[in-house]
Structures are given as structure tokens and as C-alpha cells.
Amino acid sequence: MKSRILFCGILIIALVISCAKNPFTGKNTLALVPNSEILPSAFAQYGQFLKENKVISGTSDAEKVEKIGIKIKNAAEKWLNANSYKGYLKDYQWEYKLVESKEVNAWCMPGGKIVVYSGILPITKDDDGLATVMGHEVAHALANHGQQRMSAGMLQQLGAVGVAAATGNKSSETQQIAMTAYGAVTQFGGMLPFSRSHESEADKIGLTLMAIAGYNPEQSVVFWSRMATATGGNKPPEFMSTHPSDETRIANLRRLVPEAKAEALKFGVTFK
């Protein structure tokens, strides 16, 4: 009993002292691993990735990736400065790379290291489509989603230790049942919804960034509709996925477009 009380006490203390407020979401979020540790590791992984993959440079597509990336970065800085968060990005080291790959994907590491795979360009098609993708990926970094996922994973592992301690005097069969149940509950009731919420947050923040950067947020709906068609097929039900369903995402974007336009208007950016 004493060990369980101690475990719960440690867990509560960890949760209380490891939360940080994110300016883009207004939420207190898990931060068990500080950015002072995450960013150097992310930069090293990024450098290794570039060594192992073919970076496309000197083409119009590569120039477009860099141009849009800079505009998205500038939009983030404008928003942060206007909302009294000047210096929030001081440790970022922005880079924007186009990498040759058939994979339909893009990502932004913590600290502003952005990669766009050439395989997604036929779906983005134009500047607005590419700005949708890059705004979304940059939003993940700005909202510290990587940090939150790492923290949540650590708590999930800590919880497993707690389950093991609580069932330590039970039969091996009971222990196995308890661990299996714990894994299912935390995965479907915690980790997957957590990941889907990050995707929705990144959509919302990304819309705002692309709008402030001068790209029409209405075109995000057009892009994600194309994306749904291009990547269609046997997708898992939403509750089993790390991402919202195509229908959920597109409906949310339609709802958020007016809000993004209103935010852009504060910076003198208007759309027809």
C-alpha cells in the first residue's frame, strides 16, 4: 500500500511541475522533457537524415519550398510578437528542404527543421496547397507536439510500472490480463485521441499561419479533399487512427476558415 501511495505521489508531482503553457493553444501542456534536450537531438537527427537522402536544390520547386517556409516562419513571428511572446522562437534554427521521395509526406522537427517530400507536390499543386502542408507541419513544432508525445509516452510507461506494482502479488495470468487491459485503455482512450487532437490543433494553427502569410485558407479544404482522394482506400476507423478521418478534418477546416481570415485581417491581410 505504501509503495502505491508513493507512486501516486511521484506521478502527481511530476504532472504539476512539468506543465508549460503554449501560446498558440493557450493550454498547459506536458513537458517532461525540456526543449533544451529535444532541440539538439532533433537537429542531429535532421542532419543525419539529410546525409542519407537526396536533397533537391536549385529547382523552382526547391525555391518554392524555401519561399513559402520563410513566409510561414515570418507569420509565426508576427503573431507571437503581436501577442507578447517575442523571443519564443529564439532557439529555432529554421531550414526548408525539398527531398526526393515518392512518399506523400512532409514534416517539421522541433526547432524549425522542415522537410517536404517531392511525392506530395503533385497533390499540393500550387502555393496555397503547399502553404497548407507547411503551415500544418510548422504548427506541430510550434505547439510542441513532439515534446507532448514524448511526455505522454513516458507517463504511459510509468503507468505500466504502476500496474505491475499493483498486481505484483497476483498470478501471472492476472498480471497479463491487467497489462493487456491497461495497454488497450491507454492506447484507444488516451494516446490515439491525444494524437488526433494534435492533428486538429495543427490544422487550426496552420490555417492562421498560412493566412497571415498571405495564402488563402479556403484552399486548405481543396488540398485536403485532393489528399483524401489520393490516399483513399482502406483506412482504419477514426477511433483506431492517429489522425482524424478525412470527413472530420475537412468539416473542421471549413468551420475554421473564417476564424483564420479574421486573424489575418489583424495583420492587414485580406482575401476576396
C-alpha positions as CSV (number, residue, x, y, z in Angstrom):
1,M,0.0,0.0,0.0
2,K,2.8,2.4,0.9
3,S,4.5,1.8,-2.4
4,R,1.3,2.6,-4.3
5,I,0.8,5.8,-2.3
6,L,4.4,6.8,-3.1
7,F,4.0,6.0,-6.7
8,C,0.8,8.2,-7.0
9,G,2.6,11.0,-5.1
10,I,5.5,10.9,-7.5
11,L,3.1,10.9,-10.5
12,I,1.2,13.9,-9.2
13,I,4.3,15.9,-8.5
14,A,5.7,15.1,-12.0
15,L,2.5,16.3,-13.6
16,V,2.3,19.5,-11.6
17,I,5.9,20.6,-12.2
18,S,6.2,19.6,-15.8
19,C,3.5,21.6,-17.5
20,A,4.1,24.6,-19.8
21,K,1.6,27.0,-21.4
22,N,1.7,27.1,-25.1
23,P,0.9,30.5,-26.7
24,F,-0.7,29.0,-29.8
25,T,-3.2,26.8,-28.0
26,G,-3.4,28.6,-24.6
27,K,-3.2,25.2,-23.0
28,N,-0.9,23.9,-20.2
29,T,0.8,21.0,-21.8
30,L,3.0,18.2,-20.7
31,A,6.7,19.0,-20.8
32,L,8.6,16.2,-19.0
33,V,11.5,16.5,-21.5
34,P,12.7,20.2,-21.9
35,N,13.4,21.7,-25.3
36,S,16.9,22.2,-24.2
37,E,17.3,18.4,-24.6
38,I,14.9,17.9,-27.5
39,L,16.2,20.6,-29.9
40,P,19.9,19.4,-30.1
41,S,18.7,15.9,-30.6
42,A,16.3,17.0,-33.3
43,F,19.0,19.0,-35.1
44,A,21.4,16.0,-35.1
45,Q,18.7,13.6,-36.4
46,Y,17.8,16.2,-39.1
47,G,21.5,16.5,-40.2
48,Q,21.8,12.7,-40.4
49,F,18.6,12.5,-42.4
50,L,19.9,15.0,-45.0
51,K,23.1,13.0,-45.3
52,E,21.2,9.8,-46.1
53,N,18.6,11.3,-48.5
54,K,18.8,13.3,-51.7
55,V,18.1,17.0,-51.2
56,I,16.8,18.8,-54.2
57,S,18.2,22.2,-54.7
58,G,18.3,24.9,-57.4
59,T,15.0,24.0,-58.9
60,S,11.8,26.1,-58.9
61,D,10.1,23.6,-56.6
62,A,13.0,23.8,-54.1
63,E,12.9,27.6,-54.3
64,K,9.1,27.5,-53.7
65,V,9.5,25.3,-50.6
66,E,12.0,27.8,-49.2
67,K,10.0,30.9,-50.1
68,I,6.8,29.5,-48.5
69,G,8.7,28.3,-45.5
70,I,10.2,31.7,-44.9
71,K,6.7,33.3,-45.2
72,I,5.2,30.8,-42.7
73,K,8.1,31.5,-40.3
74,N,7.6,35.2,-40.6
75,A,3.9,34.8,-40.0
76,A,4.6,32.9,-36.8
77,E,7.0,35.6,-35.6
78,K,4.4,38.3,-36.4
79,W,1.7,36.5,-34.4
80,L,4.0,35.8,-31.4
81,N,5.3,39.4,-31.3
82,A,1.8,40.8,-31.5
83,N,0.6,38.6,-28.7
84,S,3.5,39.5,-26.3
85,Y,5.6,36.3,-27.0
86,K,8.6,38.0,-28.5
87,G,11.6,35.7,-28.3
88,Y,9.6,32.5,-28.2
89,L,11.4,31.2,-31.3
90,K,14.9,32.3,-30.2
91,D,16.3,28.7,-30.1
92,Y,14.8,27.8,-33.5
93,Q,17.2,27.2,-36.4
94,W,14.9,27.3,-39.5
95,E,15.7,25.3,-42.6
96,Y,13.4,24.3,-45.5
97,K,14.4,21.4,-47.7
98,L,12.8,19.5,-50.6
99,V,13.8,15.9,-50.6
100,E,13.4,13.4,-53.4
101,S,11.0,10.7,-52.4
102,K,7.8,9.1,-53.7
103,E,6.4,9.3,-50.2
104,V,3.4,11.7,-49.9
105,N,4.6,13.4,-46.8
106,A,6.2,16.4,-45.1
107,W,7.4,17.1,-41.6
108,C,8.8,19.8,-39.3
109,M,11.1,18.8,-36.5
110,P,11.2,20.7,-33.2
111,G,13.3,23.8,-33.8
112,G,12.1,24.5,-37.3
113,K,13.8,21.9,-39.4
114,I,11.3,21.4,-42.3
115,V,11.4,18.6,-45.0
116,V,8.9,18.3,-47.9
117,Y,9.0,15.1,-49.9
118,S,8.7,15.6,-53.7
119,G,6.0,13.0,-53.8
120,I,3.5,15.4,-52.2
121,L,4.0,18.1,-54.8
122,P,1.5,16.7,-57.4
123,I,-1.2,16.9,-54.7
124,T,-0.3,20.3,-53.3
125,K,-0.2,21.6,-56.9
126,D,0.1,25.3,-56.1
127,D,1.4,27.7,-53.5
128,D,-1.8,27.6,-51.4
129,G,-1.7,23.8,-51.3
130,L,2.0,23.8,-50.3
131,A,1.4,26.5,-47.7
132,T,-1.4,24.4,-46.2
133,V,1.0,21.5,-45.8
134,M,3.9,23.5,-44.5
135,G,1.7,25.6,-42.1
136,H,0.3,22.4,-40.7
137,E,3.8,20.8,-40.1
138,V,5.3,24.0,-38.7
139,A,2.3,24.2,-36.3
140,H,3.2,20.8,-34.9
141,A,6.6,22.2,-33.9
142,L,5.3,25.5,-32.6
143,A,2.7,23.7,-30.4
144,N,5.5,21.4,-29.0
145,H,3.5,18.3,-30.1
146,G,6.7,16.2,-30.2
147,Q,7.5,17.2,-26.6
148,Q,4.0,16.3,-25.6
149,R,4.0,12.9,-27.3
150,M,7.3,12.1,-25.6
151,S,5.9,13.2,-22.2
152,A,2.7,11.2,-22.7
153,G,4.7,8.1,-23.7
154,M,6.8,8.4,-20.5
155,L,3.6,8.7,-18.4
156,Q,2.2,5.6,-20.2
157,Q,5.3,3.7,-19.3
158,L,5.2,5.0,-15.8
159,G,1.5,3.9,-15.5
160,A,2.6,0.4,-16.7
161,V,5.1,0.3,-13.9
162,G,2.3,1.2,-11.5
163,V,0.0,-1.6,-12.9
164,A,2.9,-4.1,-12.5
165,A,3.4,-3.0,-8.9
166,A,-0.3,-3.1,-8.1
167,T,-0.6,-6.7,-9.4
168,G,2.8,-7.9,-8.3
169,N,1.3,-10.3,-5.8
170,K,-1.3,-11.7,-8.3
171,S,-1.0,-14.7,-10.6
172,S,0.9,-14.3,-13.9
173,E,-2.3,-14.7,-15.8
174,T,-4.0,-11.9,-13.8
175,Q,-0.9,-9.7,-14.3
176,Q,-1.1,-10.3,-18.1
177,I,-4.8,-9.5,-18.2
178,A,-4.2,-6.3,-16.3
179,M,-1.3,-5.2,-18.5
180,T,-3.3,-6.0,-21.7
181,A,-6.3,-4.1,-20.4
182,Y,-4.1,-1.1,-19.4
183,G,-2.4,-1.1,-22.8
184,A,-5.8,-1.1,-24.7
185,V,-7.4,1.6,-22.5
186,T,-4.4,3.9,-22.6
187,Q,-4.0,3.4,-26.4
188,F,-7.6,3.8,-27.5
189,G,-8.7,6.1,-24.7
190,G,-5.6,8.2,-24.3
191,M,-2.8,8.1,-26.9
192,L,-4.8,7.9,-30.1
193,P,-7.3,10.7,-29.1
194,F,-4.3,12.7,-27.9
195,S,-2.6,12.4,-31.3
196,R,-5.9,13.2,-33.2
197,S,-6.2,16.4,-31.1
198,H,-2.7,17.4,-32.1
199,E,-3.6,17.0,-35.8
200,S,-6.7,19.2,-35.3
201,E,-4.6,21.8,-33.4
202,A,-2.0,21.8,-36.2
203,D,-4.8,22.3,-38.7
204,K,-6.1,25.3,-36.8
205,I,-2.7,26.9,-36.2
206,G,-1.6,26.1,-39.7
207,L,-4.6,27.9,-41.2
208,T,-3.8,31.0,-39.2
209,L,-0.2,31.0,-40.2
210,M,-0.9,30.5,-43.9
211,A,-3.5,33.2,-43.8
212,I,-1.2,35.7,-42.1
213,A,1.5,34.7,-44.7
214,G,-1.0,35.7,-47.4
215,Y,-2.1,32.3,-48.6
216,N,-5.9,31.7,-48.9
217,P,-7.0,29.4,-46.1
218,E,-10.1,28.3,-48.1
219,Q,-7.7,26.4,-50.3
220,S,-6.8,24.2,-47.4
221,V,-10.2,22.5,-47.9
222,V,-9.4,22.0,-51.5
223,F,-6.0,20.5,-50.7
224,W,-7.2,18.1,-48.1
225,S,-10.0,17.0,-50.4
226,R,-7.4,16.1,-53.0
227,M,-5.3,14.4,-50.4
228,A,-8.3,12.3,-49.3
229,T,-8.8,11.2,-52.9
230,A,-5.1,10.5,-53.5
231,T,-4.6,8.5,-50.3
232,G,-8.0,6.8,-50.3
233,G,-8.6,3.2,-49.7
234,N,-8.9,1.0,-46.7
235,K,-8.2,3.4,-43.8
236,P,-8.8,2.4,-40.2
237,P,-11.8,3.8,-38.3
238,E,-11.1,7.2,-36.8
239,F,-11.0,5.8,-33.2
240,M,-8.2,3.5,-34.3
241,S,-6.2,6.2,-36.1
242,T,-3.6,8.8,-35.1
243,H,-5.4,11.2,-37.5
244,P,-9.0,12.5,-37.8
245,S,-11.0,11.0,-40.6
246,D,-11.0,12.9,-43.9
247,E,-14.6,13.9,-43.3
248,T,-13.9,15.2,-39.8
249,R,-10.8,17.1,-40.9
250,I,-12.5,18.8,-43.9
251,A,-15.6,19.7,-41.9
252,N,-13.3,21.3,-39.2
253,L,-11.3,23.2,-41.7
254,R,-14.5,24.7,-43.3
255,R,-15.5,25.8,-39.8
256,L,-12.1,27.4,-39.1
257,V,-11.5,29.3,-42.3
258,P,-13.5,32.4,-41.2
259,E,-11.5,32.5,-38.0
260,A,-8.2,32.3,-39.8
261,K,-9.3,35.1,-42.2
262,A,-10.3,37.3,-39.2
263,E,-6.9,36.7,-37.6
264,A,-5.1,37.6,-40.8
265,L,-7.1,40.8,-41.0
266,K,-5.5,42.0,-37.8
267,F,-2.2,42.0,-39.7
268,G,-3.7,43.8,-42.7
269,V,-4.1,40.6,-44.9
270,T,-7.4,40.3,-46.7
271,F,-8.9,37.8,-49.1
272,K,-11.6,38.2,-51.7
